[in-house]
Amino acid sequence: MLTLEKAQRVSLTTQVEMRLKGALIVGALKPGARLVTKDIAAQLGTSITPVREALLRLVSSGALDATPAQAFQVPRMQQARFQEITAIRKNLEGMAVREACRSINGEQIDVLRQLVEAYRHARQSGVVESVLQANRALRFRLYGFAHLPTLTEMIEQLWVRVGPNFNFLYPVAREMVGHYESYGSLMEMLATRNELEAERIIHRMIDIGAEMITRQHY
């Protein structure tokens, strides 16, 4: 379900775009889904114009396809494309973790530990969308500690593109338990500034998710 939060300094179009990005990232919008402008506007309680502008922004970034009759579609991703994005993610997210590891402080690690706990509680709930949202919050807070905003933006763009494939994880929620234990190890590597091992853990997390999606979908 898409919702809007009031924000005086953020345009309505940007709010809609952020909500749609979030839905794409957590697989709430599955590959092949049609998005009708007027339906989204009604769901969000806003006019058609900001919704259409937001959808067009996502088309220009490659996250959505434009279709006739004022509709848009979530792209279906071929396996080769998925594998390509997975490889790029490993490089970019590995770089972000290494950079974060070099400058992270104790207060920031405490923030991440709290997010790990939030992830653990979400996992226990069994609600896959909540798990993916908690995972996203944790990962992007970590990447933010690299202080490389362009890199973080590039990572987000890849997550938006590959996110609809996360919909295929919903039937196998129980298999996602391994991430919690991996995050515990990751916190230890960050605390000791072991950047190479921290990078290896992130790579393994990406590989595990990709393997699960490939098994369910391709």
N, C-alpha and C positions, 0 to 999 in steps of 0.2 A: 504494500500500500504506500503510495506516494503522499507525502504531506509537506506543507510549507511552514517555515518558522519566520516570524516577523524579524526583519533586520533593516533598520533605517538606512544604513550606509551601504547596503548591498542591493543592486537593482533586482527587480522581479525576474527578469530574464536570467540573471546569474543564479538566483535562488533555484529557479526551475532546472537550469543546467546542472547545478550541484546535486539536486535530488535525483535527476535522471542518471548522472554519473554514478551515484551511490547505488542505485538499483541495478545498473549494469555490472558494477564491480562485484556485488554479492550474488550475482546470478538470479536476481529476482525477475529479470527480463531474459528469457531464454532465447537461444538462437532461432531465428525464423519468426519471432513474434512481431506482429504488426502494431505500430503505435499510431493511433489516429489523433490528430491534433485536438479536435473538439472534445474527444473523450478524456484526454489527459487534462485539458483545461477544466472540464466539469469536475473531474476527480480532485483537482487541486483548488477549485473554487476561484479560478482566475480567468482572465480573458484569453482569447486564442492567440493574440499577437506575441506576448512574451514566451508562450509555449512554442510557437512556430519558430521564433528566433533562436530559442535554446536548442531545438531539434536541428535547425540548420547549422548551428555551431558544431554540433556533434557529427553531422554529416561531413562538414569540412575537415574535421579531425580524423575521419575514418572510422568513427565509432558506430555510426548508423548509415543505412542506405536510404536514399529517397525513392519513393514509389509514387505512382499516379494517385489521383483523388485525395490529395492532402494527407497522405499517409506516409509513414516511415517504417523501416524494417530493421530489426536486429540482424546483422549479417550471420550467415552460417560459415564457420571457419573450417577450411580444409586442414587435414592433419599436418601437411608440410608447413602451412602457415603457423599452426599452433606450435609446432616444434621450433620454428624460427623464433617466434616471440619468446618461448621458454628459454632458449639459448641467450637471447638478448637480455632478458630479465636477470638471468644468473650473473651476467657481466655487470649490469648496472646496479643491481641490488647488492652484489658482492662489493662493489666499489663503495657504495653508501655505507655499508656496515664497517668496512675497513676505516673509512674516514671518521665515522662516529666513534669507533673504538679508540682512536688516537686522541680525541678531545673530551670524551664523555667524563662527567664527574659523578660523585656519589649521589647527589640530589637527583640527577637525571636517571641514574640507575634505579633509584627508589621509585620514581615515576613509572619506569618500565615494569618494575616488579608488581606495582599495583595493577597495571594493565594486563600482566600475565595472570594475575588472580581473577580479573574480570573475564579474561578468556577462559580460564578454568571453569568459572561459574556458568558461563554461556555454554560450554561444552557439556556440562552436567545437565543442563536444561534439555538437551536433545534437539533444540531448535536450530537447524543448520544456518538459517539466515543470521541469527544472533551470533553464532560462532564465527561466521565470515565477517560480520561487522566488527566484532571484538578483535579478530585477527588483523583486519585492516587498520583499526585504530592503533594497535600496538606497533605494527610494522612501520606505519608512516610517522609515528612519533619517533621511533628509532631512527629512521632515515632523515628526519628533520634535524636530529642532533649532529648530522654530518655537516650542516650549515652550507649545503650546496643546493640552493633552491631550483636551479635549472635541472639538476640531476633528479631531484624529487619529482619535478613536473614531468620529466620524461618517463619515470617509473609509473606515475599515475596514469599517463596516457596508455601505457602498455596494459596496465590492470583494467582500464576501461574497455580496451579492445578484447582482452582475453576473458574478462569477467563473466560474460554470458555462459561460457563453457562451465563455469562453476556450478551452474544449474544441474549438471550431471552428477554432482557430488551429493545432492540432496537424498537420493535413495541409499547412499552408503555412509550415512552420518557416523555410524559407530566406528568406521575405519579412521576417523580423523583424530583419534585419541593420542596418537604418537606425537603430535605437535606440542602438547603440553610439556611432556618430558624434555623435548628438544629445547623449548624455551627456557627451561630451568638451566640446562647446560649453557645456553647462549648467555644468560645473565652472568654466569660464572666467567665466561670468556671475556665479556665486556668489563667486568670488575677487575680482571687481571690484565686487561689490554692485550689479550691474545688475539690479534686481528685476523690471523690466518685461520685459526680454528673457528672463530666467529663466522668468517666467510664460508667455511666448509659447512657449518651447520645450516646457514641460510640456503646454500646451494642444495643441500639434502632436502630441506623442506620444500623447495620449489620442485625438485625431482619427484618427491613423494606425491605431491598434488597433481603433477603432470601425469604420472603413472596411473593414478586413480581415474583421472578424466579420460585418458586414452583407453583404459580398460572398459570404462562404462560407455564410451561414445564411439570411438573409432574402430 
